C-alpha cells in the first residue's frame, strides 16, 4: 500500500493590505500637494455687514486692517511700506493667488486704499474686501 502525504496546496493568510495602503498613501500625498493653504492674518476684526456679501472660497492672501490702522498679514504686523515686499515674495511663490482685505468697520478708508494699491502694484489682479453677511459677523 502506498502512503500518501497530505500537503496543503496553499495556506491562506488573509487579505493582502499592501496595495490598499499604497493607494491610501498616494491619495494623502495628492491632497497635501494640491491643497491651497490659506494663511490667517493673525487678528480678528469686526467686518461691516453688506446685503450683497457673497461667500467665496478663493482668496489665498489675507490682509487684515484693524480699527487703529494696524496692518496684519500671516500673523505678523507689517507697515504699509513693508507690505509690498511681503506680498512680492508670496506672489512669486504662487502667482495665481488672489487677495482679500479684511478691514475692521472702524478702519480708515485711506489705509484700505493704500493696502489695495500695494496689492495691485505687486501684480495681483483679483482683490476682494471681506464683509459679513447681514445678520452675521
VEXTI-480196 format. One record per residue (C-alpha): x, y, z; residue in three letters. Coordinates in Angstrom, 1 decimal. Layout:
BEGIN
<u->X	v->Y	w->Z	lonu->ALA>
...
This chain:
BEGIN
<u->0.0	v->0.0	w->0.0	lonu->UNK>
<u->1.3	v->3.4	w->-0.9	lonu->UNK>
<u->1.2	v->6.1	w->1.7	lonu->UNK>
<u->0.0	v->9.5	w->0.7	lonu->UNK>
<u->1.3	v->12.5	w->2.4	lonu->UNK>
<u->-1.2	v->15.2	w->2.8	lonu->UNK>
<u->0.4	v->18.5	w->1.7	lonu->UNK>
<u->-1.9	v->21.5	w->1.7	lonu->UNK>
<u->-2.0	v->23.3	w->-1.6	lonu->UNK>
<u->-1.6	v->26.7	w->-0.2	lonu->UNK>
<u->-2.2	v->28.4	w->3.1	lonu->UNK>
<u->-4.5	v->31.4	w->3.0	lonu->UNK>
<u->-3.2	v->34.1	w->5.4	lonu->UNK>
<u->-5.9	v->36.6	w->4.7	lonu->UNK>
<u->-6.2	v->39.8	w->2.6	lonu->UNK>
<u->-3.1	v->41.5	w->1.4	lonu->UNK>
<u->-3.3	v->45.1	w->2.6	lonu->UNK>
<u->-0.1	v->46.4	w->0.9	lonu->UNK>
<u->-1.9	v->47.6	w->-2.4	lonu->UNK>
<u->-4.6	v->49.3	w->-0.3	lonu->UNK>
<u->-2.0	v->51.1	w->1.9	lonu->UNK>
<u->-0.1	v->52.2	w->-1.2	lonu->UNK>
<u->-3.3	v->53.6	w->-2.7	lonu->UNK>
<u->-4.3	v->55.5	w->0.5	lonu->UNK>
<u->-0.8	v->57.0	w->0.9	lonu->UNK>
<u->-0.8	v->58.2	w->-2.7	lonu->UNK>
<u->-4.2	v->59.8	w->-2.1	lonu->UNK>
<u->-2.9	v->61.5	w->1.0	lonu->UNK>
<u->0.2	v->62.9	w->-0.8	lonu->UNK>
<u->-2.0	v->64.1	w->-3.7	lonu->UNK>
<u->-4.3	v->66.0	w->-1.4	lonu->UNK>
<u->-1.5	v->67.5	w->0.6	lonu->UNK>
<u->0.2	v->68.8	w->-2.6	lonu->UNK>
<u->-2.9	v->70.1	w->-4.3	lonu->UNK>
<u->-4.5	v->71.8	w->-1.3	lonu->UNK>
<u->-4.3	v->75.5	w->-1.3	lonu->UNK>
<u->-3.3	v->76.7	w->2.2	lonu->UNK>
<u->-5.0	v->79.9	w->3.4	lonu->UNK>
<u->-2.9	v->82.0	w->5.7	lonu->UNK>
<u->-4.6	v->83.5	w->8.6	lonu->UNK>
<u->-3.9	v->87.3	w->9.1	lonu->UNK>
<u->-3.5	v->86.8	w->12.8	lonu->UNK>
<u->-6.1	v->89.2	w->14.2	lonu->UNK>
<u->-9.8	v->89.3	w->14.3	lonu->UNK>
<u->-11.7	v->92.3	w->13.1	lonu->UNK>
<u->-15.4	v->93.4	w->13.1	lonu->UNK>
<u->-16.4	v->93.4	w->9.5	lonu->UNK>
<u->-19.0	v->95.7	w->8.1	lonu->UNK>
<u->-22.3	v->94.0	w->7.1	lonu->UNK>
<u->-23.4	v->94.0	w->3.5	lonu->UNK>
<u->-26.6	v->93.0	w->1.8	lonu->UNK>
<u->-24.7	v->91.8	w->-1.3	lonu->UNK>
<u->-21.9	v->89.9	w->0.5	lonu->UNK>
<u->-21.4	v->86.5	w->-1.0	lonu->UNK>
<u->-19.3	v->83.6	w->0.1	lonu->UNK>
<u->-16.1	v->82.8	w->-2.0	lonu->UNK>
<u->-13.7	v->80.0	w->-1.4	lonu->UNK>
<u->-10.9	v->81.9	w->-3.2	lonu->UNK>
<u->-8.6	v->84.3	w->-1.5	lonu->UNK>
<u->-5.3	v->82.9	w->-0.5	lonu->UNK>
<u->-3.6	v->86.1	w->0.8	lonu->UNK>
<u->-5.4	v->87.7	w->3.7	lonu->UNK>
<u->-4.5	v->91.2	w->4.8	lonu->UNK>
<u->-6.3	v->92.4	w->7.9	lonu->UNK>
<u->-6.6	v->96.1	w->8.9	lonu->UNK>
<u->-7.5	v->96.9	w->12.5	lonu->UNK>
<u->-9.6	v->99.8	w->13.7	lonu->UNK>
<u->-6.4	v->101.7	w->14.7	lonu->UNK>
<u->-4.8	v->101.3	w->11.3	lonu->UNK>
<u->-2.5	v->98.3	w->12.1	lonu->UNK>
<u->-2.0	v->96.0	w->9.1	lonu->UNK>
<u->-1.6	v->92.3	w->9.8	lonu->UNK>
<u->-0.6	v->89.6	w->7.4	lonu->UNK>
<u->0.4	v->86.0	w->8.2	lonu->UNK>
<u->0.2	v->86.6	w->12.0	lonu->UNK>
<u->2.6	v->89.5	w->11.8	lonu->UNK>
<u->2.1	v->93.2	w->11.9	lonu->UNK>
<u->3.5	v->95.0	w->8.9	lonu->UNK>
<u->3.8	v->98.6	w->7.9	lonu->UNK>
<u->2.4	v->99.9	w->4.6	lonu->UNK>
<u->5.9	v->100.3	w->3.1	lonu->UNK>
<u->6.8	v->96.7	w->4.1	lonu->UNK>
<u->3.7	v->95.2	w->2.6	lonu->UNK>
<u->4.8	v->95.2	w->-1.0	lonu->UNK>
<u->8.0	v->93.2	w->-0.2	lonu->UNK>
<u->6.0	v->90.6	w->1.8	lonu->UNK>
<u->3.4	v->90.3	w->-1.0	lonu->UNK>
<u->6.0	v->90.1	w->-3.7	lonu->UNK>
<u->7.6	v->87.1	w->-2.0	lonu->UNK>
<u->4.3	v->85.3	w->-1.7	lonu->UNK>
<u->3.2	v->86.2	w->-5.2	lonu->UNK>
<u->6.4	v->84.8	w->-6.7	lonu->UNK>
<u->5.9	v->81.5	w->-5.0	lonu->UNK>
<u->2.2	v->81.3	w->-6.1	lonu->UNK>
<u->1.4	v->83.7	w->-8.9	lonu->UNK>
<u->-2.2	v->82.5	w->-9.2	lonu->UNK>
<u->-3.1	v->83.8	w->-5.7	lonu->UNK>
<u->-5.9	v->86.2	w->-5.0	lonu->UNK>
<u->-6.0	v->88.7	w->-2.1	lonu->UNK>
<u->-8.7	v->89.5	w->0.4	lonu->UNK>
<u->-8.6	v->92.7	w->2.5	lonu->UNK>
<u->-10.3	v->92.0	w->5.9	lonu->UNK>
<u->-10.8	v->95.6	w->7.2	lonu->UNK>
<u->-12.5	v->96.5	w->10.5	lonu->UNK>
<u->-15.6	v->98.6	w->10.0	lonu->UNK>
<u->-13.9	v->101.4	w->12.1	lonu->UNK>
<u->-10.7	v->101.4	w->9.9	lonu->UNK>
<u->-10.0	v->104.5	w->7.9	lonu->UNK>
<u->-10.7	v->104.2	w->4.2	lonu->UNK>
<u->-7.3	v->105.8	w->3.4	lonu->UNK>
<u->-5.5	v->102.8	w->4.9	lonu->UNK>
<u->-7.7	v->100.4	w->3.0	lonu->UNK>
<u->-6.9	v->102.3	w->-0.2	lonu->UNK>
<u->-3.2	v->102.2	w->0.5	lonu->UNK>
<u->-3.3	v->98.4	w->1.1	lonu->UNK>
<u->-5.3	v->97.9	w->-2.1	lonu->UNK>
<u->-2.7	v->100.0	w->-4.1	lonu->UNK>
<u->0.2	v->97.9	w->-2.7	lonu->UNK>
<u->-1.6	v->94.7	w->-3.6	lonu->UNK>
<u->-2.3	v->95.8	w->-7.2	lonu->UNK>
<u->1.3	v->97.1	w->-7.7	lonu->UNK>
<u->2.6	v->93.6	w->-6.9	lonu->UNK>
<u->0.6	v->92.3	w->-9.8	lonu->UNK>
<u->-2.3	v->90.5	w->-8.0	lonu->UNK>
<u->-5.3	v->91.4	w->-10.1	lonu->UNK>
<u->-8.1	v->89.9	w->-8.1	lonu->UNK>
<u->-8.7	v->91.8	w->-4.8	lonu->UNK>
<u->-11.7	v->91.4	w->-2.6	lonu->UNK>
<u->-12.9	v->93.2	w->0.5	lonu->UNK>
<u->-14.4	v->90.9	w->3.1	lonu->UNK>
<u->-17.8	v->91.8	w->4.5	lonu->UNK>
<u->-20.1	v->90.0	w->6.9	lonu->UNK>
<u->-23.4	v->88.8	w->5.5	lonu->UNK>
<u->-26.3	v->90.7	w->7.0	lonu->UNK>
<u->-27.0	v->89.3	w->10.5	lonu->UNK>
<u->-23.6	v->87.6	w->10.7	lonu->UNK>
<u->-20.1	v->88.5	w->11.8	lonu->UNK>
